[in-house]
Amino acid sequence: RWQGIEDLTFEVLSPVYGDDELNAFLDYLVEAAPSYVVLDCFGFNQSLKKLIKEKLNCPVILAPTVLANSLREIVCA
């Protein structure tokens, strides 16, 4: 789904992560200093979004939120 997109860096985190995996992921993100983070899996939640946002102070986009906002626009139009 993300093929052909340039100037992006990808890091994989399973939605069924352990503490060690999460800490390594967060350390990677802090070092990479991204402009924004996209959590492109419906297994991720608001808690992870909040944690990343607090650590990095950048926008964090959560797939279910994007879907919900899009559906609201369609239904409530």
ChimeraX commands (.cxc) that place a marker at each C-alpha (Angstrom):
marker #1 position 0.00,0.00,0.00 radius 0.5
marker #1 position 2.88,2.40,0.59 radius 0.5
marker #1 position 4.99,1.40,-2.44 radius 0.5
marker #1 position 6.12,4.25,-4.62 radius 0.5
marker #1 position 5.90,6.81,-1.83 radius 0.5
marker #1 position 9.19,8.66,-1.54 radius 0.5
marker #1 position 10.78,10.45,1.41 radius 0.5
marker #1 position 9.11,8.20,3.98 radius 0.5
marker #1 position 10.73,6.00,6.58 radius 0.5
marker #1 position 8.98,2.89,7.81 radius 0.5
marker #1 position 9.33,1.05,11.07 radius 0.5
marker #1 position 7.27,-2.02,11.84 radius 0.5
marker #1 position 5.60,-2.61,15.20 radius 0.5
marker #1 position 3.25,-5.51,15.70 radius 0.5
marker #1 position -0.06,-4.49,17.31 radius 0.5
marker #1 position 0.64,-7.32,19.75 radius 0.5
marker #1 position 3.85,-5.82,21.13 radius 0.5
marker #1 position 5.72,-6.48,24.34 radius 0.5
marker #1 position 7.42,-3.90,26.53 radius 0.5
marker #1 position 10.87,-4.52,25.01 radius 0.5
marker #1 position 9.55,-4.20,21.46 radius 0.5
marker #1 position 7.63,-1.03,22.32 radius 0.5
marker #1 position 10.64,0.57,24.01 radius 0.5
marker #1 position 12.89,-0.23,21.03 radius 0.5
marker #1 position 10.24,1.24,18.70 radius 0.5
marker #1 position 9.98,4.43,20.78 radius 0.5
marker #1 position 13.78,4.76,20.95 radius 0.5
marker #1 position 13.94,4.42,17.17 radius 0.5
marker #1 position 11.27,7.10,16.71 radius 0.5
marker #1 position 12.97,9.51,19.08 radius 0.5
marker #1 position 16.25,9.13,17.18 radius 0.5
marker #1 position 14.56,9.40,13.77 radius 0.5
marker #1 position 12.70,12.57,14.87 radius 0.5
marker #1 position 9.87,12.26,12.33 radius 0.5
marker #1 position 7.61,15.17,11.36 radius 0.5
marker #1 position 4.60,12.92,11.92 radius 0.5
marker #1 position 3.77,9.26,12.61 radius 0.5
marker #1 position 1.07,7.18,10.90 radius 0.5
marker #1 position -0.16,4.16,12.85 radius 0.5
marker #1 position -1.49,2.19,9.91 radius 0.5
marker #1 position -3.08,-0.76,11.68 radius 0.5
marker #1 position -6.47,-1.12,13.30 radius 0.5
marker #1 position -4.80,-2.97,16.19 radius 0.5
marker #1 position -3.25,0.25,17.48 radius 0.5
marker #1 position -5.17,2.38,19.96 radius 0.5
marker #1 position -5.44,5.83,21.50 radius 0.5
marker #1 position -3.05,4.88,24.33 radius 0.5
marker #1 position -0.21,4.18,21.90 radius 0.5
marker #1 position -1.05,7.33,19.95 radius 0.5
marker #1 position -0.89,9.40,23.14 radius 0.5
marker #1 position 2.40,7.80,24.23 radius 0.5
marker #1 position 4.07,8.50,20.89 radius 0.5
marker #1 position 2.72,12.05,20.77 radius 0.5
marker #1 position 4.06,12.77,24.27 radius 0.5
marker #1 position 7.49,11.29,23.42 radius 0.5
marker #1 position 7.90,13.00,20.05 radius 0.5
marker #1 position 5.71,16.10,20.22 radius 0.5
marker #1 position 4.54,15.57,16.64 radius 0.5
marker #1 position 1.23,14.67,15.00 radius 0.5
marker #1 position 0.26,11.01,15.27 radius 0.5
marker #1 position -2.36,9.72,12.85 radius 0.5
marker #1 position -4.37,6.68,13.89 radius 0.5
marker #1 position -6.12,4.70,11.13 radius 0.5
marker #1 position -9.44,4.12,13.00 radius 0.5
marker #1 position -9.70,7.85,13.72 radius 0.5
marker #1 position -9.23,8.73,10.06 radius 0.5
marker #1 position -11.89,6.20,9.08 radius 0.5
marker #1 position -14.33,7.43,11.73 radius 0.5
marker #1 position -13.89,11.07,10.70 radius 0.5
marker #1 position -14.36,10.18,7.04 radius 0.5
marker #1 position -17.54,8.24,7.78 radius 0.5
marker #1 position -18.87,11.08,9.90 radius 0.5
marker #1 position -18.34,13.46,6.97 radius 0.5
marker #1 position -20.30,11.13,4.67 radius 0.5
marker #1 position -23.14,10.35,7.06 radius 0.5
marker #1 position -23.55,13.84,8.49 radius 0.5
marker #1 position -23.19,15.72,5.19 radius 0.5
marker link #1:1,2 radius 0.2
marker link #1:2,3 radius 0.2
marker link #1:3,4 radius 0.2
marker link #1:4,5 radius 0.2
marker link #1:5,6 radius 0.2
marker link #1:6,7 radius 0.2
marker link #1:7,8 radius 0.2
marker link #1:8,9 radius 0.2
marker link #1:9,10 radius 0.2
marker link #1:10,11 radius 0.2
marker link #1:11,12 radius 0.2
marker link #1:12,13 radius 0.2
marker link #1:13,14 radius 0.2
marker link #1:14,15 radius 0.2
marker link #1:15,16 radius 0.2
marker link #1:16,17 radius 0.2
marker link #1:17,18 radius 0.2
marker link #1:18,19 radius 0.2
marker link #1:19,20 radius 0.2
marker link #1:20,21 radius 0.2
marker link #1:21,22 radius 0.2
marker link #1:22,23 radius 0.2
marker link #1:23,24 radius 0.2
marker link #1:24,25 radius 0.2
marker link #1:25,26 radius 0.2
marker link #1:26,27 radius 0.2
marker link #1:27,28 radius 0.2
marker link #1:28,29 radius 0.2
marker link #1:29,30 radius 0.2
marker link #1:30,31 radius 0.2
marker link #1:31,32 radius 0.2
marker link #1:32,33 radius 0.2
marker link #1:33,34 radius 0.2
marker link #1:34,35 radius 0.2
marker link #1:35,36 radius 0.2
marker link #1:36,37 radius 0.2
marker link #1:37,38 radius 0.2
marker link #1:38,39 radius 0.2
marker link #1:39,40 radius 0.2
marker link #1:40,41 radius 0.2
marker link #1:41,42 radius 0.2
marker link #1:42,43 radius 0.2
marker link #1:43,44 radius 0.2
marker link #1:44,45 radius 0.2
marker link #1:45,46 radius 0.2
marker link #1:46,47 radius 0.2
marker link #1:47,48 radius 0.2
marker link #1:48,49 radius 0.2
marker link #1:49,50 radius 0.2
marker link #1:50,51 radius 0.2
marker link #1:51,52 radius 0.2
marker link #1:52,53 radius 0.2
marker link #1:53,54 radius 0.2
marker link #1:54,55 radius 0.2
marker link #1:55,56 radius 0.2
marker link #1:56,57 radius 0.2
marker link #1:57,58 radius 0.2
marker link #1:58,59 radius 0.2
marker link #1:59,60 radius 0.2
marker link #1:60,61 radius 0.2
marker link #1:61,62 radius 0.2
marker link #1:62,63 radius 0.2
marker link #1:63,64 radius 0.2
marker link #1:64,65 radius 0.2
marker link #1:65,66 radius 0.2
marker link #1:66,67 radius 0.2
marker link #1:67,68 radius 0.2
marker link #1:68,69 radius 0.2
marker link #1:69,70 radius 0.2
marker link #1:70,71 radius 0.2
marker link #1:71,72 radius 0.2
marker link #1:72,73 radius 0.2
marker link #1:73,74 radius 0.2
marker link #1:74,75 radius 0.2
marker link #1:75,76 radius 0.2
marker link #1:76,77 radius 0.2
view
